[in-house]
Amino acid sequence: MSGGMEAAGDLATGGLIGRAFEPRAGEAVTGAHGHGLCLNCGTALAGDFCHHCGQSAHVHSTLASIGHDLLHGVWHFEGKIWSTLPMLFTRPGQLTRRYIAGERARFVSPLALFLFSVFLMVATFSTIGGPIGGNDLAVNRNGAKLTPPEVVKEIEQQKANRIKLVAERDALRAKGADTDKIDARIESVDEDIDQLQAAHDLTTGKIIDIKKSEVKTGWGWLDYRLKHMLEEPKLYLYKMQSSAYKYSWALIPISLPFIWLLFAFRRDVGPYDHAIFAIYSLSAMTMGAVLLSFGKVIGLPGGMIATILTFGPPLHMYKQLRGAYGIGRFGALWRTVALLFFAMFAGIIFFFVILGLIA
């Protein structure tokens, strides 16, 4: 219950922060007054907005309007979110180019969408986990988190269940019967055992089996942090996760030099174009991870999720590069390959930035 409330709070915060960064371009005002004085600056009104300060002519002043603004910020983004998301995944290059060209009233701004997607990812991962692996603690089939001793008990139960299933399969094979269904059940049990064991190793600190005295990289600040990580791996990983969410915006400036290198000799595109490309791309990857997390919950096969995670980002980069920069297939192809390597380097830099921020 508390996890759901926390997730709802994260989602609401993301919507409101995203709405704060979203420009009020082309928004209709219901019941606006085109006469009288502006309540903000006192200028005579001649339309739905004050021509001097920009404030809406109609101002909500009821308790219900607070709840309306909350729901409006979270779910609607003035309706722009529903025209932005489909293009973000199907025609990312066209979305990027049209926004750069000046179509602002129709789409959610890149920064607002990025902030919202990050908070949505936080809410999703903290509630149901990511598309691969599990939460910070193992979760049983009833959705309850397990403590390390309970994880051990669950592992033993799953192993006993596996022994019974193998015996049933052997009996079916002896009769010459089909074993496809029971093979799938055994495979599912094996995956559960692996995930439970990984969760147990992580929460008990056994996933890292290195002596603290052996940590010597030659960089004093790095050795200091690695030693602390080995002392309390679970706490340190939690801090890194929290800092990664908080400073996720740093991926934008980190990415810009790499994108510039791909178009170093193009004079018709500049830093602004690259920034819009980077922000929309990061938003798509973040939202994609959220969608795959829900896909995992509803039973999407692990192989399908792995395939999408492997080929989805390169395909999206390729389509966005072609549309945003107006380049051919070959130009988009080699730049996609280069961008994948650059993304890896940017991720490493981001990791060290986060590591350096943790005391």
C-alpha positions, 0 to 999 in steps of 0.5 A: 500500500505504501509503495503504491502511495509513494509511486502515485506521489512520484507520478504526481510530482513528475506531472506537476514539474513537467507542467511547470516546464511546459510552455503555455503555447496554444492553450485554450481557456474555458470560460475566459473573460475578454473584458475587465482588468488583469488580476495580476498587473491591472492592464485592461483585457482584450482577449483570453490572456493579458497582452502585458504579462500573459496571465490568463483572463480566467483564474480558478479560485475554488478548492476543486480547482486545486484537484483539477490542476493536479489531475490536469498536470499529471494526465493531460499536459493540455492534451499534448502528451497524446499527440507527442507519445505516438510520434516519439516512438513511431516517428521520432525524427519527424517529432524532433524536426517539427519541434525545432522548426517551431511547432510548439503548441502541438507537442510537449516540450522535450524538457517537460517530457523528459522530467515527466518520464524520469519521475514515471520511471521512478514510480514504476521501478519502485512499485513493480521493478524494471524490465529485467531483474527484480526489485531491491528485495525479492518478491513472492508470487503474492506481491509481498517483499521477502526478507533474506531469511524468507528468500532462502526459504522460498529458494528451497521451496522452489527447488523442491518444486523443481524436483517434483516437476522433473520427476513428472516430466521423466514419467511423461517421457517414459510414456512417450507423452508430450512434455512441452508444458511441463518443460515451460514450468521447469524453465519458469521455476529455474528463472524464479530460483535465479532471481531469488538467489540474485536478490539474496546475494545482493541484499546480503552483500555476497554479490561482491566477494572482494576484500576491502584491502584489495581495492587499489585503483590508484585513484584515492577518491575512487578507492575510498568510494569502492571500499564504502561500497563493499562495506554496505553494498545495499545502502550504496546501491540505493544511494547510487540509484537515488542520485541517478534519478536526481541527476539524470538531467546531466546526461543531456550535457554529457551527450551533446559533444558526442552528438556534435561529433556526428555532424561536426561538418554540418553548418545547418545544425547547431547545439540547439538541434542536438539538445532537442535530439538528445532530450527526446531520445532519452525520453523515449528510452526512459518511457520504453523501459517503463512500458517494458516493465509493465509488459513484464508484469502482464506476462510478456516473455523474457525473450521478447523483452530482451529482444526489444531491449537489444534492437529497440534503441538502435532502431529508434536512434536510426529513425530519429537520426534520419528524420531529424537531420534529413540524412540517407540510410547509409549516413544514418546507419554509420551514425547509429553505430557510432552513437551506440558507442558514444552512448556507452561512453556517456553512460560510463561518464555519468556513472563516475559523476554519480559515484563522485557525488556520493559521500 
